[in-house]
Amino acid sequence: MVAFDYHKQAQNYYSQSPTIILGSGASAAFGLSGMGALAQHLKESVNVHLFEGDDNKKWDEFVTLLDADTDLEIALHTVDMSVALTNQIVNKTWELINNEDLGVFEASLAERNYFPLGRLLNHYFQSTATAIDIVTTNYDRLAEYACEQEGLHHYSGFSHGFRRLLKEQAYIRCARTVNIWKVHGSLDWFKSDAGEVIGFGNLPNKPNSLTPQIVTPGTEKYRITHLEPFRTIIANADNAIEKANSYLAVGFGFNDQHIQEKLIQKCVREKAAIIVITYKLSDETKKFLFEKGVENFLAIERGSSDEESVIYSSLCDEPITVSSNHWSLEGFLELII
C-alpha cells in the first residue's frame, strides 16, 4: 500500500474554499434527535383522537411499519398521508426539535467556544474570502448560533429582527457573510393563514395562527419544496454547489435528492474535491464515493473509539486507521488549522 499524506490532502481541499454541507450528524453531536428518536416521538405524541375517517387506518399502517423497524422516511413514503395527518407530523416534529434546539442555545451561552463550526468559519475568513456558503438539510439553528457566537453576519433568505420577512441577499451589505441555505426549512420559519412567510426566532411554542415551514420526509416533501420559500432557497443552494470546486460534508448521509444530484455532477463529471467527516459512513455515502466515479475525495469516520479514525482517500487503495479523532468537526480542525 502506497503511503499518503492525508493532512496535506485535507489542507489542499480546504484551501479551495469549500461549500460546507451540514447533515443530521452535525446536529446529532449536540444531542438533537435523529430519525429513530423522532419516530418514537411521533408514535407517542400524535393525537389520534383528532383523526377522522381514513386517517385512523393510515396512522395504524404507519405505526405498524415503525414497530417493524421500518426507517421513518421509508414509512412516510409508503403511507399516503392526508393533509391533516401531515400537519400533525410537522407540528410534533417541530415541537421535539425546537425544544432540543433551544437547549443547545442555552448551553452555548455559558461556553465561548461551544461550536466548532464557529472556529471553522472564523478561520475560513482569515483568507481573502468574503462569503461562505453552507447548505443544510437540518431544521435547527445551530449554524446560525455558531455564526452569532463568532460575531459573523449570516443570511438565510430573510431580513433581520424580531419579525423577519423574505428578502433578497443584497438588502444588507456586510464585508463578510455566511449564507445558510436550509433546503428543508427552519424552526423559525412560519406561514400565516394569509400565506405570508415570516421568520420568528427562538419561540418556545408554535403560535396557533402559524404553520411551521419545515419539510418532513414523505411524499409531501416533493410537492412542498416547489413552493416558497423552499423554491428560492433550493435554487440558491444549487448555485452554491454549482459554483464551488470543493466541498466539506459534515455528518451528511448522502440520501437527499435535493443535494445529491448536484454533487454527483460536480464530483464525478467535473472532478471537484470533497471531504466527508462523520460518525459512520452511510451505505449511500459509500456508494457515492466508491461506486459513482468520484476521483478526488477524503472521507473520515469514527473507528473503534472516539480517539480513532478510519480514513478513506482517492489517493490510497485501502483505508487506513489512525489513533486520532479526525472524524468529528472539532477533531478535523486539527488537520487544517
Secondary structure, 3 states (H helix, E strand, C coil): CCCCCHHHHHHHHHCCCCEEEECHHHHHCCCCCCHHHHHHHHHHHCCHHHCCCCHHHHHHHHHHHHHCCCCHHHHHHHCCCCHHHHHHHHHHHHHHHHHHHHHHHHHHCCCCCCCHHHHHHHHHCCCCCCEEEEEECCCCCHHHHHHHHCCCEEECCECCCCCEEECCHHHCCCCCEEEEEECCEEEEEEEECCCCEEECCCCCCCCCCEEEEECCCCCHHHHHCCCCCHHHHHHHHHHHHHHCCEEEEECCCCCCHHHHHHHHHHHHHCCCEEEEEECCCCHHHHHHHHHCCCCCEEEEEECCCCCCEEEEECCCCCCEEECCCCCCHHHHHHHHC
